């Protein structure tokens, strides 16, 4: 009888997560957390401006937890994409 074998030939996928800012308030602190480390901004004009501020703040950090993930913006949504396929982030 043949023994089943796992070949592991599936393509690695890139971990992508998104956060949508659904409401805006000028004195609210908007925060993203990874590995118990935060990046935060104060509300900046609108949901789109606040998302842009979070993206800029995230991408400016030099700590490894943040450098491994690239932030981009799609209107009011912050999209976080791991730079290495097959590596998850939380």
Residue, then its C-alpha position, 0 to 999 in steps of 0.5 A: x500500500x502506498x504512503x501518502x506524502x505531503x509535497x508542500x507545493x502550494x503557492x505562498x500567499x501574502x497576508x493582507x488585513x484592512x481597517x476601515x475608519x467609519x467615523x471621524x472625530x477631531x479629538x479621537x486617537x486612532x490606533x493600530x497595534x502589532x505585537x503590543x506596540x502602537x502607532x496612533x494619530x489624532x483625527x485629521x480632517x476626515x476619515x480619508x485624511x485620518x487613514x492617510x495619517x495612519x499610513x504615513x505614521x505606520x510606514x515611518x516607523x523603524x521597528x521590525x514589527x512595522x517594517x515587515x508590513x507595508x501600509x497603503x490607503x484606499x479612501x477611508x481604509x488602511x490596508x496592511x500587507x506583509x512584505x514576505x509571502x507565507x508569513x502571517x502577522x497579527 
